[in-house]
Amino acid sequence: MFVQMRRWTVTEGNSDKVLERFKKKPGQGPSLVEQREGFLGRELLVKKVRRGEEEVVMMVRWESEEAWKAWEKSPEHIAGHKAKLKEGKPEKPAYILNMEHANYIVVE
């Protein structure tokens, strides 16, 4: 199994903005990534804080690194990123202080 992790550090009160982008909407069917061969699942985690910066982690599980790479190179994935640029959405909104990516191979 292969796991992709993304971690966002955001200003206080803005974790919902990151979650909104990735959470399923009521009545919405499977997303393009969920329909992709080799996709196993995804979890969204929010670090509980009382005050200060907030953290959101997304873990995406794939059958293999090859399945993930096929998604990354797919026309659907690339078109989604191009559409956001076309809409004039900034690559990194001001409320995002830091964003990290990491990929892991599950060994056990």
C-alpha positions as CSV (number, residue, x, y, z in Angstrom):
1,M,0.0,0.0,0.0
2,F,1.1,3.6,-0.7
3,V,0.0,6.6,1.4
4,Q,0.1,10.2,0.4
5,M,-0.1,12.7,3.2
6,R,-0.7,16.5,3.0
7,R,-0.5,18.7,6.0
8,W,-1.7,22.3,6.1
9,T,-0.9,24.8,8.9
10,V,-3.5,27.6,8.8
11,T,-4.3,30.7,10.7
12,E,-6.8,30.4,13.6
13,G,-10.3,29.8,12.5
14,N,-9.5,28.6,9.0
15,S,-9.3,24.8,9.1
16,D,-12.8,24.6,7.8
17,K,-11.7,26.3,4.5
18,V,-9.3,23.5,3.8
19,L,-11.9,20.9,4.9
20,E,-14.5,22.4,2.6
21,R,-12.4,21.9,-0.4
22,F,-12.0,18.1,0.2
23,K,-15.2,17.1,2.2
24,K,-18.0,15.3,0.4
25,K,-21.0,17.5,-0.1
26,P,-24.5,16.0,0.7
27,G,-25.8,14.1,-2.3
28,Q,-22.5,14.1,-4.1
29,G,-21.4,10.9,-5.7
30,P,-17.9,9.5,-5.7
31,S,-15.3,12.1,-6.8
32,L,-13.0,11.5,-9.8
33,V,-10.1,10.3,-7.5
34,E,-12.5,8.0,-5.6
35,Q,-13.4,6.4,-8.9
36,R,-9.8,5.9,-9.9
37,E,-8.4,2.4,-10.1
38,G,-6.2,1.7,-7.1
39,F,-7.8,4.3,-4.8
40,L,-8.4,2.7,-1.4
41,G,-9.6,5.6,0.7
42,R,-9.0,9.0,2.3
43,E,-9.1,10.5,5.7
44,L,-9.3,14.1,6.8
45,L,-7.9,14.9,10.3
46,V,-8.0,18.2,12.2
47,K,-5.7,18.9,15.1
48,K,-7.7,20.1,18.1
49,V,-6.4,23.4,19.3
50,R,-7.8,26.0,21.7
51,R,-6.1,29.0,20.3
52,G,-3.6,29.7,17.6
53,E,-2.6,28.0,14.4
54,E,-4.7,25.0,13.2
55,E,-3.6,21.9,11.4
56,V,-5.4,19.8,8.8
57,V,-4.0,16.4,7.6
58,M,-5.3,14.5,4.6
59,M,-4.2,10.9,4.1
60,V,-4.9,9.2,0.8
61,R,-4.4,5.5,0.5
62,W,-3.6,3.7,-2.7
63,E,-3.0,0.1,-3.7
64,S,0.4,1.0,-5.0
65,E,2.7,3.9,-5.8
66,E,2.0,3.2,-9.5
67,A,-1.7,3.7,-9.0
68,W,-1.0,7.0,-7.3
69,K,1.3,8.1,-10.1
70,A,-1.3,7.2,-12.7
71,W,-3.8,9.5,-11.0
72,E,-1.2,12.3,-10.8
73,K,-0.6,12.1,-14.5
74,S,-4.2,11.6,-15.5
75,P,-6.0,14.1,-17.7
76,E,-8.7,14.5,-15.0
77,H,-6.2,15.4,-12.3
78,I,-4.3,17.8,-14.5
79,A,-7.5,19.4,-15.8
80,G,-8.7,20.0,-12.2
81,H,-5.6,22.0,-11.4
82,K,-5.8,24.0,-14.7
83,A,-9.4,24.9,-14.0
84,K,-8.5,26.4,-10.6
85,L,-5.8,28.5,-12.2
86,K,-8.3,29.6,-14.9
87,E,-10.8,30.7,-12.2
88,G,-8.1,33.0,-10.9
89,K,-7.8,31.2,-7.6
90,P,-4.5,31.8,-6.0
91,E,-2.2,28.8,-5.6
92,K,-1.8,29.4,-1.9
93,P,-4.5,31.5,-0.1
94,A,-3.2,33.9,2.6
95,Y,-4.7,31.8,5.5
96,I,-2.4,28.9,4.6
97,L,0.8,29.4,6.5
98,N,2.5,26.1,5.4
99,M,1.7,23.1,3.3
100,E,3.7,19.9,3.3
101,H,3.5,16.7,1.2
102,A,4.9,13.3,2.1
103,N,4.6,9.9,0.5
104,Y,5.0,6.6,2.3
105,I,5.1,3.0,1.4
106,V,3.3,0.9,4.0
107,V,5.6,-1.9,5.0
108,E,3.5,-3.7,7.6
